[in-house]
Amino acid sequence: MSARGITISTVGLVPAIRKLAAEDLPITFALSLHAPDDELRDELIPVNDRWKADEAIDAAYEYYERTGRRVSIEYALIKDMNDHPWRADLLAKKLNARGRGWVHVNPIPLNPTPNSVWTSSEPAVMREFIRRLNAAGVPTTLRDTRGKEIDGACGQLAAAED
């Protein structure tokens, strides 16, 4: 398998992102952001109490500067939680503040998990979120979910029981 076909993803372990950049491996790096604001990200991502959203974005941008490899931002769209138009606008503002052409956003509909109160955003809401990012000049592609029919998609394995 080629290293170019490998993606390393993190929720924002800033020292590890910097260490990965220093390795200079020809891989894809993905930051699982899920919220551009610390108020919500504190609830969604436990490490956000240590490394805030802007610190994680800064480290991702440093990865791009050091390696020249475009960064992917992963963003699970959760109905009425992180899919608001203003959050799309804030995400675009934060990413564009660091430059253009360094990042690609991959929103993904939230995968269903047993006993979860969260659900995926409505299709019209997803389209508006993506439209706002693209209109701000941030390349964005709705990512297809794979494996949900066998409960093997992102987030589903952690919720599985024996």
Summary of the structure (lengths in Angstrom):
residues: 162
radius of gyration: 15.5
end to end distance: 31.8
largest distance: 46.3
contacts: 483
relative contact order: 0.14
helix: 44%
strand: 16%
